[in-house]
Every structure is written in structure tokens, then in C-alpha cells.
Amino acid sequence: MTGTTGRVALVTGASSGIGAATARLLAARGMRVVVNYLHSGAAAEEVVAGIGAAGGQAMAVQADVRDTAAVATMIVQVQAAWGGTDVLVHNALTPYAIKPFQDMTWKELGGKLDDEMRAAFTVTKAVLPGMTERGWGRLIYLGTGLSRQPRAGMIALGTAKAALAQFARYLAQELGPLGITVNVVEPGPVADTRIAGVLDDQNKQRQVAATPLGRLAHTGDVAQAVAFYASEDNAFMTGTTAAVNGGMSMY
């Protein structure tokens, strides 16, 4: 991966799972990484310590990405330490209800939509001025295959992430002339994550059977796709979606 050394990457929700794997990989590729977290400070510091032990640079910063003031404070901290943010990996996952539509309230569905878009809007607004000034930036949003392929009980998450994916496409169109690429990574079920945790063994077996590569994704599989989108190597892909699901989306 070329040309990433010294770039600053902000990874939201990076204390565990896909976010942590992405933070570690970007640091290994030479980026300075901001490990954002909301509640899991000790876990975030473990990620930072691991990156440091491997020879990389990272810092943990607490912020609720739905809170404009908290995000602004985080950006100020990053600027004070390392200057502007070159790469945003928006991975933080806000809570959501898992239930059929007929049992769902508007607060549960509309609240998830509001949380999802508020967070994406807030962090994007915060990093864009610096990217625009430098004429270079990478915006990467973590979606889900559930935005395209429905699964029982997942209407709140799937609908909210579908909105996020379209938001990213509009940004790609608007920001391309400014030297900023915008892309989405949509994993299928990923082992050892919160979403995978809602699948029972029978469901997991069905998901694996429907996957040509014969297994669920690992967090590292998703991180690899994110790292490509974050790099200098990705000079001409914007407005795209990477389906990291072992071929499941072909069906």
C-alpha cells in the first residue's frame, strides 16, 4: 500500500470488532490512527497499546459521534496532536431494535434512522473542512448487507444503513471535484461482532451454506477492504460499495 505514511485516520467505534481491526491495519500501513470510542475506554487503550507495541502511532479519544460538541472537541484534540484528519472511517454502530415491523414503534425505527444519519452527518461535517483545504480526503462508511438483503427482525438497522449508503453516493458526487473519495463497505455477517451475536447456530449455518467461500467474514476481511479505500492506491474509485460477504450477495 503506497503513500499512506503519516496520514491521519479517524476510526469511529474502534475499541473492538471491525473498528479495532481497521485501526490496527491502518496503523500497520503507516497511518496515525485516532481510536474513537464512547464507553469502552479500557478496550480503546488496549488497541492503542497494541498498535504502539507493533511500532505504530495511535491515540484514543472519547466522543459520542451523535454529539456535535463532543465531535468538535475530538477534532480539536486530533488537530493539536497531529494536524487535520485525512481519512474518516465511520464505523460506530448506534443501538437498534431487533423485532418485526408489526411490533415496532416509530421511536424505534425513526430513532435508529435519526441516530445513524446524525452520526454520519456530524463526523463528516467535522472532518470535511480540513480535507477540502488540503484537496485530499477519504471518507469510508461501514454499512451492512442487510440494507440490500432483508433478514427477519432487522428492519431498523437495514433501513438506516440503506439511507447511509445513499448519503455516501451523494457525497461522492459533490466532493469528487475536491479530491475526496467516498465509498461504503458492506459486510455480510461477521464473526465475533454484535450483529453476528443475534444469529443462533442454525442461522449461522444457513448463512455459511449460502456463502460460496464457505465461512462468515472475519473482522480482518472487512478491514482489508477499508484499508484499500483509505489508501493512495484508491485514486479513481468513488461512490462504490464493496460487498465483503464471501459471495453471498450473488444470490
Legacy VTK file of the C-alpha trace (Angstrom):
# vtk DataFile Version 3.0
C-alpha trace
ASCII
DATASET POLYDATA
POINTS 251 float
0.000 0.000 0.000
1.680 3.199 -1.086
1.694 6.746 0.155
-0.208 6.308 3.419
2.674 7.034 5.787
1.875 9.931 8.076
-1.757 10.283 7.034
-4.157 10.707 9.949
-7.121 8.334 10.091
-10.077 8.721 12.449
-11.869 5.422 13.057
-15.140 5.792 14.948
-16.233 2.971 17.212
-12.736 1.498 17.161
-12.440 -0.121 20.587
-13.483 -3.567 19.306
-14.619 -5.600 16.315
-14.291 -4.194 12.805
-13.220 -0.776 14.087
-10.338 -2.171 16.128
-9.183 -4.435 13.287
-9.275 -1.461 10.917
-7.348 0.770 13.329
-4.622 -1.866 13.673
-4.328 -2.412 9.934
-4.228 1.289 9.025
-1.543 1.818 11.680
0.450 -1.103 10.286
0.227 0.606 6.875
1.835 3.738 8.324
-1.129 5.917 9.245
-1.501 7.695 12.555
-4.791 6.423 13.925
-7.384 8.004 16.192
-9.217 5.250 18.071
-12.606 6.771 18.854
-14.829 5.176 21.492
-17.929 6.006 23.502
-17.937 3.824 26.643
-15.109 1.300 26.266
-12.114 3.380 27.304
-10.036 0.471 28.607
-10.596 -1.527 25.404
-9.677 1.504 23.271
-6.460 1.985 25.246
-5.656 -1.706 24.682
-5.993 -1.156 20.926
-3.704 1.887 21.165
-1.167 -0.041 23.249
-1.167 -2.906 20.757
-0.572 -0.517 17.888
2.261 1.148 19.769
3.859 -2.210 20.604
3.806 -3.039 16.890
5.619 0.215 16.075
2.595 2.259 15.027
1.083 5.528 16.232
-2.371 5.800 17.762
-4.355 7.772 20.306
-7.708 7.032 21.952
-10.316 9.809 22.019
-13.736 9.566 23.651
-16.712 11.128 21.856
-20.344 10.348 21.188
-20.377 10.738 17.407
-24.013 11.904 17.515
-22.999 14.918 19.638
-21.767 17.922 17.649
-19.897 19.479 20.566
-18.198 16.211 21.528
-17.085 15.584 17.940
-15.784 19.161 17.640
-13.724 18.645 20.807
-12.346 15.382 19.418
-11.305 17.077 16.168
-9.549 19.832 18.141
-7.627 17.162 20.104
-6.573 15.454 16.871
-5.516 18.759 15.307
-3.460 19.651 18.367
-1.624 16.329 18.238
-1.314 15.572 14.545
-2.998 18.234 12.413
-6.060 17.531 10.298
-7.858 14.263 9.614
-7.106 12.788 6.181
-9.223 9.646 6.423
-12.566 9.080 8.122
-13.690 5.511 8.716
-17.172 5.843 10.159
-17.791 2.515 11.836
-19.548 3.406 15.106
-22.791 1.478 15.478
-25.643 3.109 17.400
-28.162 0.859 19.201
-31.150 -0.576 17.332
-34.206 -2.725 17.986
-34.390 -6.256 16.624
-38.057 -7.102 16.061
-40.704 -7.389 13.328
-42.130 -4.184 11.887
-45.567 -5.032 13.310
-44.146 -4.941 16.835
-42.016 -1.844 16.281
-42.720 1.730 17.361
-41.833 4.796 15.331
-39.415 5.759 18.091
-37.515 2.509 17.462
-37.447 2.792 13.676
-37.263 6.567 13.354
-34.872 6.818 16.273
-32.408 4.474 14.594
-32.673 6.409 11.331
-32.046 9.647 13.204
-29.092 8.244 15.174
-27.497 6.719 12.067
-27.745 9.838 9.924
-26.984 12.270 12.747
-23.725 10.464 13.499
-22.673 10.279 9.835
-23.633 13.918 9.277
-21.805 15.123 12.400
-18.476 13.377 11.886
-18.429 14.138 8.161
-19.111 17.831 8.722
-16.281 17.915 11.268
-13.562 16.439 9.041
-14.545 17.985 5.702
-13.085 21.489 6.124
-9.553 20.115 6.545
-9.902 17.662 3.672
-11.253 20.401 1.430
-8.380 22.704 2.365
-5.792 20.017 1.572
-7.567 18.853 -1.600
-7.339 15.215 -0.469
-9.535 13.007 1.654
-11.022 9.580 2.101
-14.489 9.022 3.551
-15.421 5.397 4.203
-18.724 4.357 5.773
-19.489 0.934 7.223
-22.817 -0.340 6.008
-24.366 -3.801 6.042
-25.616 -6.316 3.518
-28.940 -6.050 5.381
-29.561 -2.766 3.556
-29.960 -4.814 0.357
-30.970 -8.270 1.569
-33.630 -8.206 4.309
-33.499 -10.548 7.271
-36.247 -11.075 9.830
-36.229 -8.530 12.639
-33.535 -6.299 11.124
-35.709 -3.598 9.508
-34.398 -0.774 11.723
-30.724 -1.444 11.023
-31.221 -2.341 7.357
-33.291 0.752 6.591
-30.917 3.092 8.429
-27.856 1.670 6.663
-29.596 1.920 3.274
-30.049 5.631 3.969
-26.355 5.873 4.907
-25.325 4.233 1.619
-27.315 6.712 -0.448
-25.964 9.602 1.646
-22.452 8.414 0.726
-23.272 8.371 -3.001
-24.493 11.952 -2.902
-21.325 12.968 -1.074
-19.215 11.173 -3.679
-20.841 13.203 -6.439
-20.415 16.510 -4.605
-16.911 16.010 -3.200
-15.179 14.337 -6.136
-14.057 17.657 -7.664
-12.430 18.497 -4.309
-10.160 15.439 -4.344
-12.198 13.496 -1.783
-13.365 9.936 -2.440
-16.410 8.468 -0.696
-17.117 4.757 -0.500
-19.100 2.219 1.507
-18.025 -1.167 2.838
-20.972 -3.528 3.364
-20.083 -6.690 5.264
-22.309 -9.706 5.446
-22.399 -11.437 8.842
-19.029 -11.010 10.573
-17.908 -13.478 13.224
-17.329 -12.089 16.741
-19.333 -8.884 16.277
-22.531 -7.575 17.822
-24.595 -8.208 14.675
-23.356 -11.797 14.372
-24.299 -12.272 18.013
-28.004 -12.075 17.160
-27.732 -15.153 14.921
-28.317 -18.526 16.543
-26.257 -21.526 15.431
-28.893 -22.675 12.942
-28.979 -19.225 11.340
-25.195 -19.074 11.200
-25.091 -22.456 9.480
-27.619 -21.210 6.923
-25.546 -18.079 6.287
-22.384 -20.144 5.810
-24.209 -22.523 3.446
-25.308 -19.533 1.355
-21.718 -18.236 1.094
-19.582 -19.572 -1.770
-16.400 -19.082 0.262
-17.872 -21.265 2.983
-17.496 -19.157 6.135
-18.574 -15.946 7.806
-16.341 -12.906 7.364
-13.634 -12.111 9.880
-13.100 -8.547 11.070
-9.773 -8.545 9.207
-11.535 -9.269 5.899
-13.565 -6.097 6.320
-10.536 -4.090 7.450
-8.670 -5.022 4.252
-11.422 -3.514 2.090
-11.495 -0.375 4.236
-7.705 -0.046 4.040
-7.789 -0.116 0.247
-10.420 2.619 0.099
-8.358 4.657 2.602
-5.142 4.447 0.601
-3.438 6.400 -2.157
-3.900 3.298 -4.299
-7.591 4.098 -4.481
-7.240 7.083 -6.785
-10.264 6.508 -9.016
-12.990 4.664 -7.107
-15.700 6.756 -5.511
-19.405 6.257 -4.936
-18.881 2.487 -4.834
-19.898 -0.217 -2.398
-17.671 -3.163 -1.503
-19.719 -6.216 -0.546
-17.490 -8.157 1.862
-19.608 -11.268 2.201
-17.834 -14.185 0.548
-20.134 -14.058 -2.476
-23.399 -14.274 -0.541
-24.836 -11.206 -2.295
-24.833 -13.015 -5.659
-27.995 -14.818 -4.601
LINES 1 252
251 0 1 2 3 4 5 6 7 8 9 10 11 12 13 14 15 16 17 18 19 20 21 22 23 24 25 26 27 28 29 30 31 32 33 34 35 36 37 38 39 40 41 42 43 44 45 46 47 48 49 50 51 52 53 54 55 56 57 58 59 60 61 62 63 64 65 66 67 68 69 70 71 72 73 74 75 76 77 78 79 80 81 82 83 84 85 86 87 88 89 90 91 92 93 94 95 96 97 98 99 100 101 102 103 104 105 106 107 108 109 110 111 112 113 114 115 116 117 118 119 120 121 122 123 124 125 126 127 128 129 130 131 132 133 134 135 136 137 138 139 140 141 142 143 144 145 146 147 148 149 150 151 152 153 154 155 156 157 158 159 160 161 162 163 164 165 166 167 168 169 170 171 172 173 174 175 176 177 178 179 180 181 182 183 184 185 186 187 188 189 190 191 192 193 194 195 196 197 198 199 200 201 202 203 204 205 206 207 208 209 210 211 212 213 214 215 216 217 218 219 220 221 222 223 224 225 226 227 228 229 230 231 232 233 234 235 236 237 238 239 240 241 242 243 244 245 246 247 248 249 250
